[in-house]
Amino acid sequence: MIDDFPQFEAMPVRPEEETEDKEIWQPSWKCFCCQDTGKVQPHLVRLVMPNYDYNRDRLPICQLCSCGDKLYHLTELGVIDTRFETLLCKKLDALARQEWKQATQEQFAIAKKKVQLATDEVAQNHSLRKGKRTDNDNLEQQQRKKEIEAISHEQWEAMKAAYLGGDDE
């Protein structure tokens, strides 16, 4: 009987998320208190009401933006909480913005560290040198640099003439 069902391919709503080279996501909402839903976000509500249960308690309505206005028809049903005044919502919005800024900075630092590690790995793998320079290698390099810097302009001209053969015009 199962063989009678047609077989469909899944139709994703959004493309599969990549784990590498992912940009830091930027929110599209304007109000961080309610994320433009009109309902104060549960993690922010718990700062004011520590025992808040989203599945049981009334929904606090955001007074900071106009998104909460579309939920006032639920007043008759007794499912909304209008005690969160504008000033409180403004404070919660500022806190959520600060948390977002901090989270973004942390994600940026993680991404920067990954880029640095990858860059170091590429540089190490593509270097002509198999390992890191030793103290002797550094001394030898400094000595070569001093010898080259000690060459006078006349000596450079003579070497250039000998190598290129005559005038450069």
VMD Tcl script that draws the C-alpha trace (Angstrom):
set ca {
  {0.00 0.00 0.00}
  {2.92 2.39 0.70}
  {4.10 1.79 -2.86}
  {0.92 3.50 -4.09}
  {2.05 6.90 -2.74}
  {3.83 9.24 -5.12}
  {7.37 10.24 -4.19}
  {8.11 13.97 -4.01}
  {11.39 15.81 -3.62}
  {11.64 18.20 -0.68}
  {11.14 21.87 -1.53}
  {13.18 23.97 0.93}
  {11.86 27.39 1.83}
  {15.37 28.76 2.25}
  {18.67 27.48 0.88}
  {20.73 25.12 2.96}
  {22.94 27.07 5.33}
  {26.64 26.80 4.75}
  {28.87 26.29 7.76}
  {31.90 27.98 6.18}
  {32.23 31.52 4.82}
  {29.02 32.60 6.51}
  {28.39 36.31 6.89}
  {27.33 37.75 10.20}
  {23.55 37.99 9.99}
  {21.99 41.40 10.32}
  {18.44 41.66 11.69}
  {15.77 43.36 9.60}
  {13.58 44.49 12.49}
  {13.60 48.04 13.80}
  {12.47 47.44 17.39}
  {14.77 45.16 19.36}
  {12.29 44.96 22.25}
  {9.69 43.02 20.25}
  {11.57 42.32 17.01}
  {8.62 43.97 15.21}
  {6.16 41.33 16.44}
  {4.42 43.53 19.00}
  {5.19 41.01 21.77}
  {8.11 41.74 24.08}
  {10.72 39.03 23.56}
  {10.54 36.34 26.29}
  {14.19 36.65 27.32}
  {13.59 40.37 27.92}
  {10.32 39.73 29.78}
  {12.19 37.44 32.19}
  {14.36 40.40 33.23}
  {11.20 42.05 34.60}
  {9.25 38.89 35.51}
  {11.77 36.13 36.42}
  {9.08 33.42 36.59}
  {7.55 34.29 33.22}
  {6.33 31.29 31.22}
  {5.64 32.09 27.57}
  {3.27 29.11 27.24}
  {1.24 30.01 30.32}
  {1.35 33.72 31.06}
  {-0.15 36.71 29.29}
  {1.85 38.20 26.43}
  {3.49 41.53 27.32}
  {2.84 44.03 24.55}
  {5.59 46.38 23.35}
  {4.69 50.03 23.81}
  {7.81 51.35 22.06}
  {6.76 50.80 18.47}
  {3.44 50.59 16.70}
  {3.70 46.81 16.20}
  {1.96 46.19 19.52}
  {-1.11 48.08 18.28}
  {-2.16 45.17 16.08}
  {-2.53 42.95 19.18}
  {-4.90 45.12 21.21}
  {-7.91 43.23 19.83}
  {-6.79 40.38 22.14}
  {-7.59 42.50 25.22}
  {-11.11 41.04 25.32}
  {-9.67 37.53 25.49}
  {-7.45 38.42 28.46}
  {-4.25 37.15 26.83}
  {-2.17 40.34 26.68}
  {-0.30 42.24 29.38}
  {-0.12 46.01 28.89}
  {1.97 46.82 31.97}
  {5.18 47.24 29.97}
  {5.19 51.01 29.52}
  {7.14 52.94 26.89}
  {10.09 53.76 29.16}
  {10.51 50.11 30.18}
  {10.27 48.97 26.56}
  {12.85 51.62 25.63}
  {15.24 50.27 28.28}
  {14.69 46.68 27.10}
  {15.25 47.79 23.50}
  {18.55 49.47 24.46}
  {19.66 46.35 26.35}
  {18.79 44.08 23.42}
  {20.67 46.37 21.04}
  {23.72 46.26 23.31}
  {23.51 42.45 23.48}
  {23.26 42.33 19.69}
  {26.27 44.61 19.32}
  {28.30 42.46 21.70}
  {27.26 39.23 19.96}
  {28.18 40.74 16.59}
  {31.59 41.81 17.90}
  {32.20 38.32 19.27}
  {31.20 36.74 15.95}
  {33.47 39.19 14.12}
  {36.37 38.31 16.44}
  {35.77 34.60 15.81}
  {35.66 35.18 12.04}
  {38.79 37.32 12.19}
  {40.61 34.61 14.13}
  {39.55 31.97 11.57}
  {40.79 34.18 8.73}
  {44.11 34.74 10.52}
  {44.57 31.01 11.13}
  {43.76 30.24 7.50}
  {46.11 32.99 6.29}
  {48.91 31.73 8.52}
  {48.37 28.19 7.25}
  {48.44 29.30 3.62}
  {51.54 31.41 4.20}
  {53.30 28.54 5.93}
  {52.31 25.99 3.26}
  {53.34 28.25 0.38}
  {56.62 29.45 1.82}
  {59.85 28.26 0.21}
  {61.15 27.68 3.69}
  {59.98 24.43 5.30}
  {60.06 25.72 8.84}
  {60.31 28.95 10.76}
  {63.51 30.93 10.68}
  {66.06 30.12 13.32}
  {68.22 32.69 15.09}
  {71.09 31.76 12.76}
  {68.86 32.32 9.73}
  {67.90 35.75 11.07}
  {71.56 36.68 11.68}
  {72.51 35.54 8.17}
  {69.65 37.57 6.68}
  {70.72 40.69 8.61}
  {74.32 40.23 7.43}
  {73.20 39.98 3.77}
  {71.09 43.10 4.18}
  {74.05 45.04 5.64}
  {76.29 43.92 2.76}
  {73.75 45.06 0.17}
  {73.19 48.38 1.91}
  {76.97 48.94 1.99}
  {77.23 48.89 -1.81}
  {77.80 52.43 -3.14}
  {75.89 54.01 -6.02}
  {78.97 53.77 -8.27}
  {79.33 50.05 -7.53}
  {75.63 49.53 -8.39}
  {76.11 51.36 -11.69}
  {79.18 49.24 -12.50}
  {77.33 46.01 -11.69}
  {74.34 47.15 -13.77}
  {76.60 47.96 -16.74}
  {78.37 44.61 -16.43}
  {75.10 42.73 -16.24}
  {73.12 44.66 -18.88}
  {76.07 45.53 -21.09}
  {76.56 49.24 -21.61}
  {74.26 52.24 -21.52}
  {70.61 51.87 -20.72}
  {69.54 54.37 -23.41}
}
mol new
graphics top color blue
foreach p $ca { graphics top sphere $p radius 0.5 }
foreach p [lrange $ca 0 end-1] q [lrange $ca 1 end] { graphics top cylinder $p $q radius 0.2 }
display resetview
